[in-house]
Amino acid sequence: MGRPVAQPIPWQLVMEWVDRHGYVDHDRRMLDVCMQAMDKAFLASEAEQRAAEAARRAKQ
């Protein structure tokens, strides 16, 4: 079994967390911007790591 597949954080779960913590609309918008940036960076990093692992395996 390989590594789990990286995915963006489910937005529904984020909204449930936001509701529990009393965020208002402008807080939600800022969180949306931050979450998108974090997901983009994380997914790019994961793709790079997977490519490096595949390259290492190909050399063996």
Summary of the structure (lengths in Angstrom):
residues: 60
radius of gyration: 16.3
end to end distance: 19.1
largest distance: 53.3
contacts: 112
relative contact order: 0.12
helix: 75%
strand: 0%
